Amino acid sequence: MGLGLAALNRLAGSKLLDRAGLRNPVESIVKQTTRTGFQAAGAANRTFKAATRLRQPARLEKAPEATLFDLEPTEEQQMIVETVGDFAAEQLRPAAAEADDKLAPPDGLLTRAAELGVTQIGIPEELDGVGSERSVVTGALVAEALAHGDLGLAVAVLAPSAVSTALVQWGDADQQATYVPAFAGEHVPAAALVLQEHTPLFDPFAPRTRAKRTPNGYRLDGVKALVPRGADAELFVVSADLEGRGPALFIVESGTSGVSVEAEPAMGLRGAATTKLVLDKVNLPAGALLGGGDRETFAEIVRLSRIGWAALACGTGKAVLDYVIPYVNEREAFGEPISHRQGVAFQVADIAIELESMRLTMLRAASRAEQGRSYAREVALARKLATDKGMQIGSAGVQLLGGHGFVKEHPVERWYRDLRAIGVLDGIVLL
């Protein structure tokens, strides 16, 4: 289906259509295809098999104890952030408008993103990765840097590493040996951590997707929402209510019978190519249960995901600030820059103040999670600030640009739409 849409898009851009008088009919086909979306069986491009057997699960070492809360990144973290920041500025930012319009990342972009090694740094050497210790703070800084380029494309880039991180942290030896090496190779599979559902006041701890025990394992039924790159994904980690035990996570290969996807374009994150994931009597082996179905493991995944979303909000919020400052200084009205007006200057200052509070709270939550300390309270604060203030920052960016804030010529309208997602999504990213 993806190849078909790509061919239609290329055809629609051809000058031969004008000569043949076929411009309007072909464009109508393209628009109709995009509007109605698609429904297809899950991608089955790869067979996951364990090349070797592990005696025990491979885990990253915990970060060393720190007596002080220090916001200064280490030399290694600074190098990683600068590299990712350059990639976001040079690759994600220029491609963002096209991705938003076409509801998909540009060809080759995610392959180039995989070359950064964002996934590999979270995988231990025993599983062919390059990671040595687990750092939630480093993951937060990477997410923030990517979102400064574009939030939707950042989500598309980070989605596979959420699955590999979950497998490294909570997978057993067989699960790790079967799936994790693929994420450390040259061709990182599209994958997604799927918690979201279309439910009013959605609670990730009460999914409507059901999992029932069978003689050979489990059977899943339900519909998950806003799955990034679902049409291309080869592997999912899906939440479901396991009868008698509550929320649990299951490893689902896209080629499994009963797995299908449907297009689901959203208000924001359009570059992430979001879809529905339909699970219709999907039978899974007993080994598909991740983390033993432990409720505390599930809670930790939700919390770490929310830190990730707060980091993404900080990155896009900083993009808004960096864009509006030169704009209000250069834009003139009544013979002077509009930044000379208090109403404008105070709005810009408010963006900077709220952004600092968001970032400080997010990094404190990430730091406590990294140190193995309790961090539920800090996550709740970080999510609340990112949800409320992130949306305010996006709205203020649109307001400060006046009429320019409402048109696609400037990226602030897209950032505003993307920032609306922070308070409604769970899962997808995982630090």
C-alpha positions in Angstrom: 0.0 0.0 0.0 2.9 2.4 0.9 4.5 1.7 -2.5 1.1 2.4 -4.2 0.7 5.7 -2.5 4.2 6.7 -3.3 3.7 5.9 -7.0 0.5 7.9 -7.0 2.2 10.9 -5.4 5.0 10.8 -8.0 2.5 10.4 -10.8 0.6 13.4 -9.5 3.7 15.5 -9.6 4.5 14.6 -13.3 4.3 17.3 -16.0 3.0 14.7 -18.4 -0.4 14.8 -16.7 -0.9 18.4 -17.9 -0.1 17.5 -21.5 -2.4 14.6 -21.4 -5.2 16.5 -19.7 -5.2 14.0 -16.8 -4.2 16.3 -14.0 -7.7 16.6 -12.3 -8.6 12.9 -12.4 -5.3 11.7 -11.0 -5.2 14.3 -8.3 -8.8 13.2 -7.3 -7.6 9.6 -7.0 -4.6 10.7 -4.8 -6.9 12.8 -2.5 -9.5 10.0 -2.2 -6.8 7.4 -1.4 -5.4 9.7 1.3 -8.8 10.5 2.7 -10.1 6.9 2.9 -6.8 5.6 4.1 -6.1 1.9 3.9 -6.7 -1.4 5.7 -4.1 -4.1 5.4 -2.6 -7.1 7.1 0.4 -6.4 9.2 3.8 -6.2 7.5 5.6 -9.5 7.4 8.9 -8.4 6.0 11.1 -10.1 8.6 11.1 -13.4 10.4 12.3 -13.0 14.0 14.4 -16.0 15.1 16.9 -16.3 17.9 20.4 -16.7 16.3 21.9 -17.6 19.7 20.6 -18.6 23.1 21.1 -16.5 26.2 21.6 -18.1 29.6 20.0 -15.1 31.3 18.6 -11.7 30.2 21.2 -9.0 29.3 20.6 -5.7 31.1 22.3 -2.4 31.0 24.1 -1.4 34.2 22.4 1.2 36.4 23.8 4.7 36.4 26.3 5.5 39.2 25.0 7.1 42.3 24.9 10.9 42.3 24.8 13.0 45.5 23.8 16.2 43.7 21.1 17.0 41.1 23.3 18.4 38.4 21.7 19.8 35.2 25.1 20.1 33.4 25.3 17.3 30.8 28.4 15.1 30.8 30.9 15.4 28.0 29.5 12.3 26.4 25.9 13.5 26.7 26.9 16.9 25.3 28.5 15.2 22.3 25.4 13.0 21.7 23.0 16.0 22.0 25.0 18.1 19.6 25.1 15.3 17.0 21.3 14.6 17.4 20.6 18.4 17.3 22.6 18.8 14.1 20.6 15.9 12.5 17.3 17.5 13.7 18.2 20.8 12.2 19.6 19.5 8.9 17.3 16.6 8.3 14.1 16.8 10.3 13.3 20.5 10.2 13.5 20.8 6.4 11.5 17.6 5.9 8.7 18.4 8.4 6.3 20.3 6.3 6.3 17.7 3.5 5.9 14.9 6.1 3.0 16.8 7.6 1.3 17.2 4.3 1.9 13.7 3.0 1.2 12.0 6.3 4.5 10.1 6.2 8.2 10.6 6.7 10.1 11.3 3.5 11.9 8.3 1.8 15.2 7.5 3.4 14.8 9.9 6.3 14.3 7.2 9.0 17.2 5.1 7.5 19.5 8.1 8.0 18.1 8.5 11.5 18.9 4.9 12.3 22.5 5.6 11.4 22.7 8.0 14.3 22.6 4.9 16.6 19.8 6.2 18.8 18.5 2.7 19.2 21.9 1.0 19.6 23.0 3.1 22.6 20.1 1.5 24.6 21.1 -2.1 23.7 23.9 -4.0 25.6 27.0 -5.3 23.9 25.8 -8.9 24.5 22.9 -8.2 22.1 25.1 -6.5 19.5 24.4 -2.9 20.8 26.9 -0.3 22.1 25.2 0.5 25.4 27.0 0.1 28.7 24.8 1.8 31.2 21.1 2.9 31.3 20.6 6.6 31.3 17.1 8.0 31.3 18.5 11.6 31.3 20.4 10.9 28.1 17.3 9.6 26.5 15.4 12.7 27.6 18.1 14.9 26.1 18.0 13.0 22.8 14.2 13.3 22.6 14.3 17.0 23.4 16.9 17.6 20.6 14.9 15.6 18.0 11.7 17.5 18.8 13.4 20.8 18.3 13.5 19.7 14.6 10.0 18.3 14.5 7.8 16.5 17.0 6.0 14.3 14.6 9.2 13.0 12.9 10.9 12.7 16.3 8.1 10.3 17.4 8.7 8.3 14.2 12.4 8.2 14.9 12.1 7.2 18.5 9.3 4.6 18.2 11.5 1.6 17.5 13.8 2.3 20.4 10.8 2.2 22.7 10.3 -1.4 21.8 14.0 -2.3 22.1 14.2 -0.5 25.5 11.2 -2.4 26.8 12.8 -5.7 25.6 16.2 -4.9 27.1 14.7 -3.8 30.5 12.0 -6.4 31.0 12.3 -9.1 28.3 13.4 -12.6 29.2 16.4 -14.3 27.7 14.4 -15.9 24.8 12.6 -12.7 24.0 15.8 -10.7 23.9 17.6 -13.3 21.8 14.7 -13.4 19.3 14.0 -9.7 18.8 16.7 -7.3 20.2 19.6 -8.1 17.7 17.4 -6.8 14.8 17.3 -3.4 16.5 21.1 -3.3 16.6 21.6 -4.1 13.0 21.7 -1.9 9.9 18.0 -2.2 9.1 16.2 -1.3 12.3 12.6 -2.6 12.1 9.7 -0.2 12.4 8.1 -1.0 15.7 5.8 0.6 18.2 4.9 0.5 21.9 1.1 0.6 21.8 -0.9 1.7 24.8 -3.4 4.2 23.4 -7.1 3.5 22.7 -10.1 5.6 21.6 -11.7 5.9 24.9 -13.0 9.1 26.6 -10.6 10.0 29.5 -8.4 7.1 28.4 -6.6 5.4 31.3 -3.6 3.3 30.3 -4.1 1.2 33.4 -7.6 0.1 32.2 -7.3 -0.9 28.6 -10.3 -2.2 26.7 -8.2 -4.5 24.6 -8.6 -7.9 26.2 -6.2 -10.8 26.6 -7.5 -14.3 27.5 -5.5 -17.3 28.4 -5.6 -20.2 26.0 -4.2 -23.7 26.2 -1.2 -22.6 24.1 -0.8 -19.0 25.3 -3.1 -15.9 24.9 -5.7 -14.5 22.6 -6.0 -10.7 22.1 -9.0 -8.7 20.9 -9.3 -4.9 20.6 -8.4 -1.8 18.7 -5.4 0.4 19.6 -5.1 4.0 18.4 -2.5 6.4 17.0 0.2 3.9 16.3 3.2 5.5 14.6 4.2 4.0 11.3 1.8 1.2 11.9 1.6 0.3 8.2 5.3 -0.4 8.1 5.7 -1.8 11.6 7.0 -5.4 12.0 6.7 -5.6 15.7 4.4 -4.2 18.4 4.4 -4.3 22.2 0.7 -4.0 23.0 -1.1 -3.4 26.3 -4.2 -5.4 27.1 -6.2 -6.3 30.2 -5.2 -9.8 31.1 -8.1 -11.6 32.7 -7.8 -11.8 36.4 -4.5 -9.8 36.5 -5.0 -6.4 35.0 -2.9 -4.5 32.4 -0.1 -6.4 30.8 2.1 -6.1 27.8 2.4 -8.6 24.9 4.8 -8.9 22.0 2.9 -9.1 18.7 4.6 -9.7 15.3 2.8 -7.8 12.6 2.5 -10.9 10.4 0.4 -12.7 13.0 -3.0 -13.8 11.9 -5.7 -11.4 12.9 -3.4 -8.3 13.0 -4.3 -5.5 10.7 -3.9 -1.7 10.4 -6.0 1.2 9.3 -5.0 4.7 8.4 -5.7 7.2 11.2 -4.5 10.7 10.3 -4.6 13.0 13.3 -4.6 16.7 14.1 -0.9 16.6 15.0 2.0 14.2 14.6 1.1 13.7 11.0 4.7 13.0 10.0 4.6 9.9 12.2 2.0 8.3 9.9 -0.3 7.2 12.7 -2.7 4.2 12.2 -5.1 2.1 14.1 -4.0 -1.4 15.1 -6.8 -3.9 15.0 -6.4 -7.2 16.9 -9.1 -9.7 16.0 -8.7 -13.1 17.7 -4.9 -12.8 17.7 -3.4 -16.0 19.1 0.0 -15.6 20.8 2.4 -18.1 22.4 2.9 -18.1 26.1 6.3 -16.5 25.6 4.7 -13.3 24.2 3.9 -12.0 27.7 6.5 -9.2 28.5 7.8 -8.7 32.0 5.7 -11.6 33.4 2.6 -9.4 33.4 3.9 -7.5 36.5 1.8 -4.5 37.3 4.7 -2.5 38.7 6.6 -3.1 35.4 3.6 -1.7 33.5 3.4 1.3 35.8 7.1 2.0 35.2 6.7 1.9 31.5 3.8 4.4 31.6 5.9 6.7 33.8 9.0 6.5 31.6 6.8 7.1 28.6 5.4 10.3 30.1 8.9 11.6 30.9 9.6 11.1 27.2 6.5 13.1 26.1 7.5 15.9 28.5 11.0 15.9 26.9 9.4 16.1 23.5 7.3 19.0 24.7 10.4 20.8 25.9 12.1 20.4 22.5 9.2 21.7 20.5 8.6 24.5 23.0 12.2 25.6 22.6 11.7 25.6 18.8 8.7 27.9 19.3 10.8 30.3 21.4 13.7 30.3 19.0 11.4 31.1 16.1 9.3 33.9 17.7 12.2 35.9 19.2 13.8 36.9 15.8 10.3 37.2 14.3 9.1 39.8 16.9 12.4 41.7 16.7 12.3 41.9 12.9 8.6 42.4 12.4 7.7 46.1 12.4 4.5 47.9 13.1 4.0 51.7 13.4 7.7 52.3 12.7 9.2 50.0 15.3 9.7 46.3 16.1 6.6 44.7 17.6 8.9 43.4 20.4 8.9 46.9 21.8 5.3 46.5 22.8 4.9 45.2 26.3 2.1 42.8 25.4 4.4 41.1 22.9 7.5 41.2 25.1 5.7 39.7 28.1 4.3 36.8 26.0 7.8 35.9 24.8 9.1 36.1 28.4 6.2 33.9 29.6 7.2 31.3 27.0 10.8 31.3 28.3 9.7 31.1 31.9 7.3 28.2 31.4 9.8 26.4 29.2 12.4 26.5 32.0 9.9 25.2 34.6 8.9 22.3 32.2 12.5 21.4 31.5 13.6 21.5 35.1 10.8 19.3 36.3 11.2 16.8 33.4 15.0 16.5 34.0 14.4 16.0 37.8 12.0 13.1 37.0 14.4 11.6 34.5 17.3 11.9 37.0 15.4 10.2 39.8 14.3 7.4 37.5 17.9 6.9 36.4 19.0 6.7 40.1 16.4 4.2 40.9 14.6 6.5 43.3 10.9 7.0 43.6 9.8 9.3 40.8 6.0 9.0 40.4 5.4 12.4 41.9 8.0 14.1 39.6 6.5 12.4 36.6 3.0 13.6 37.5 4.3 17.2 37.8 6.3 17.0 34.6 3.3 15.7 32.6 1.0 18.3 34.1 3.3 21.1 33.2 4.1 19.7 29.7 0.4 19.3 29.0 -0.8 22.7 30.2 2.2 24.9 29.5 3.3 23.1 26.3 -0.1 23.8 24.8 0.1 27.4 26.0 3.5 27.9 24.4 2.2 26.6 21.1 -0.9 28.9 21.2 1.3 31.9 22.1 3.6 31.2 19.2 0.6 31.3 16.8 -0.7 34.5 18.5 2.7 36.3 18.3 2.9 35.7 14.6 -0.6 37.2 14.0 -1.9 36.2 10.6 1.3 34.4 9.8 0.7 32.1 12.7 -2.3 30.7 11.0 -0.7 29.8 7.7 1.5 26.9 6.8 4.3 29.2 5.5 5.5 29.3 9.1 5.9 26.2 11.3 4.3 27.4 14.4 0.8 26.3 13.4 2.2 22.7 13.0 4.1 22.9 16.4 0.8 24.1 18.0 -1.0 21.0 16.6 1.7 18.7 17.7 1.9 20.1 21.2 -1.8 19.3 21.7 -0.8 15.6 21.6 1.3 15.8 24.8 -1.6 15.5 27.2 -3.5 12.8 25.5 -1.0 10.2 24.5 0.7 7.4 26.4 3.2 4.9 25.3 4.9 5.3 21.8 8.1 6.7 23.3 10.1 5.1 26.2 13.2 6.4 27.9 
